Amino acid sequence: MPIFLDRHDVGEATAEDVAKLHVKDLAIQDDYGVKFLTYWYDAERRTTFCLVDAPDKETADRVHAEAHGHISNEMIAVDLSAVEAFLGRIQDPPSAATEPLEDSAFRAIMFTDIVGSTEMTAQLGDTMAMELVKAHDAIVRRCLETHGGAEVKHLGDGIMASFDGVPASAACAVAIQRELESYNQGGDIPIRVRIGIHAGEPVEESNDLFGSAVQMASRICGISQAGGILVSAEVEEACAGADLRFEPMGPQTLKGFSEPVQLYSLVPA
């Protein structure tokens, strides 16, 4: 059966309230041939996301309607592998049996991109260019592990990653650029990388998991400078209080977005 992720605006509902709603779904799911796999609750944004294995969207919502009356606001079809890559799990954790879940589905999405990779391959040849890509990958993956990031996809000349903590994504980006700077000082051929970060929720207006958030992060990365880290206003705001310095870059026009987007340059301390 298809897998769906739905979004609920839960208003003033607490984590305990949402946990009870989930239990009510579980109580009648077998009557409809549906399986509610897990959910995410975001107290700050007052949203809940449910992961459900169901014949179709209508049946999934029918269970919600009968169980407690809270119909989803939006619902998209997803791949379990993508959900696990972005959100870190595809079933209730053991703690859900005794404690309400309070983990948000809000994620920071980071892109890295090796600047001039095509020219680099033409100049150095496939073998040497691939060695530089491997060096980039090793540095990025080491920093992801240190800062709690998860690699979502390898893009050939870059990596897309997901973070459940927005400040952690910014700190990771700084660490990546610092490690690359150190690598470049000891090597004959420098690796120049640009980084872009945006943050958002998994179910938005598009029909893709983190669709607009991924597109935004990719576009931001695309206009970042070599050695630079460019982030959206959502990232800058979520990093308030962290030991990070941002410089406003003003509104920027990004392909695929109708309105200019306020961007910030993250300046390593």
N, C-alpha and C positions, 0 to 999 in steps of 0.2 A: 504494500500500500504506500501511497505518497506520504511524505513527512511534511508537516506544516509548522511554521512558527507564527504565533499570533501576538498581537499587542493589545493591552487593556489599559485604559486610563482608570486608575483605581481611587482617585480622589484622596479622601482622608483615611482610607483603609490602612491598617498597620500590617507589619510582617505576619503577626499572628492571624489576622483576619484573612490574609491571602493564603496562608498555609491551610486554613480551614476550607477555603474555596477549592483548593487543590485536592484535598481529601474527599470533598463531595464529588468532584469530577471522577476520581478514582473509584468511588463507590458504585457508579452506574456505567462506567465505560464499557464493561463487557456486554451490557445490554445492546450496545450499538456497534460492537466490533471495533472499538476505538481503544487506543492505548495512550494515555498521557504520560510522557516520558519524564519530564521535569519542567521547572519554571525558574524564572529570574525575577526578583523583586527589587525595585529601585525606589528607596524611600525619598531621596532628594527630588527625583523627577516625577514621583507618584505614578509609576508605570510598572506593569507586570508583563512578562513575555512567557508564553506557554509553548512547549515543544510537544507535538502530538502526531501520532501515527494513525491516520484515518483514511477512509475511502475517498473522501472529498471534504472541501471546506465546509459545506452545508452540514454534514454530519458532525463534524467537530464542534461547530457552533450550536448544533441541536443539543449536544451533551451539556455544554455550558448553560444553555437556556433552561434545561430541565433541572440541572444540579443546583444552580444558584441564581440564574437570571442575568449574569454578567456576560453579555455578548462581546466578542472582540471588536475593536475599532478597525483593525487591519489584519490581514493574514496573507502570508506568502508561502509558496512551496520552496523547500530547501533540501540540500543534500546533508546527510548526517556528518560526512567528513568535513564539510565546510563549517558546520555548526561547531564541531569539536575544535577545529583549527582556530576559529574566532573566539569562541566562548569557553572553551576548555573542558566541556563535558556534554554528554548527551543523555544522561540519566540522573535521577536524584542521587545526591551523595549520601553516604551512610548517616550523616548528621541530620538529614531531613526527617528521619523517623522520629526524632525526639526534639528537634529545634526548628523553628521557622527559618527559611532561607532568606538571607538579606544580602545577596550578591547581585550587583547591578549588571545588566547586559550592555551598559554604555561602555564603549571601547575607543581607545586611541588607535588610529591606523597610521602606520609609518611606512614610507617608501624610501628605499635607497636606490641610487642610480649612478653607475659609473659614467662619468662625463667623457664623451668622445670614444666610446667603446668600439664603434664601427671603424673609425679612423685608426684606433689602436690596433685592431685586428689586421687591417690592411698594411699597416706599417711594420708590425712585429711578427705577423704570421699567427696562425691559429694556436700553435703550441704555446708560445710565449704569452699570448693574450689570455689563454685559458689559465695559465699559472697566476696571472694577475687577478683574474676573476676568483680563483680559488683562495687567494690571499684576502681579497675583499670578503668573501663568504666566511672565512674563518674568523676574521675580526668582528664582523657583524653578529655572527652566531654566538661568539664568546660574550659579547656585550649584551645580547638578548638574554642569555642564560643568567648573567649577573643581575640584570634589571627586571627579570620576570616577564620578558616578552616572549611571544610565541610566533615562530615563523609560519606564515600562512601559505606563501607561495614563493618559489624561486623564479625569477623573471629573466634569467639569462645574464643580464648585466645589472641586476639589482635584486633586492628582496623586499617583499611585503610582509609586515609583521603586525601583530595585534597586542595591545596592552590593556589590562583591566584598570590600571592606574595611569592617568594622564601625565602627572609629573614624572612617573617612571619612564614614560616614552621620551620625554624631553631630556632627562638625565642620560638615557641610553644613547640618544642622538649625539649628545656632547661627548660621551665616552668613545663613540665610534670615530668621530672626527679627530679626537685626540690620539687615538691609537693609529689612525691612518697617517696623521702628521708624524708620529714617531717612526712608523714604517717607512715613510717617504724619505726621512732623513738618513736612513741606513741603506736605501736601495738606489739602484741606477735609474729605474723607471718608476716615476710616481703614480700613485692611484688617486685620482681626483673624483670625489663623490659628492653628490648633492642629496639632501634629505628634505622630505616634506612630511608634515604631520597634520592630521585633522582628527576630530573626535565626533562620534555620533552614535545613534541607536541602530539596532539590527533591522528593524522593520520600519521603512519609511514609505515615501510615495512610490518609489520604484518597486519592481517585483523581484529584485535581487537582494540577497543577504548583504546588509551594509552597503547597498548599491550606491547611494549618493555620497556616503562617507568615503568609500573607496575611491570613487571618481574624483572627489574633491582633493583627497590626499595625493592622488596621482598627479593631478593638475598642478597642485602646489609644488610638488617635487620637480615637475617639469620646468618651472620658471625659477627655481632656486639656483644659486650660483655654485660653482665648484668650491667645495670646502664649506659650504653654507648650510644652515638649517632654517627652513622657512615653515611657519606654523600658522594655523587659522586663529581667529579671535576666540573660538571655543577652547582651543588648547591654552592660549595665553590666560584666559579667565580661570580655567581649571587649575592652573599652576600658581594662582595667587597664594602668597605665603611661602612658597618654595624658594630656595636659594638659587633663583634663576633670573637672568636679565634679558628682557625683550626690548627690541627697538621697533617702533611702528613703521611699517613700510607704505602705509596708505592703502586706499582701495585699489584692488587689482582686478582686471577683467580676465576671467578664466574661461576657456573653451567649454561649452556645454552648460554654462551657468548664466542666466539672464541678467542677474544683478552683480555689480562689482562686489568683491569680497575683501574685507579688511584682513591684511596679513601682517605678521610680525617676524622679525629676524631674531632667532635665539642666539645670543652672544655668549660664548663660553667665558666663564669667569677667569 
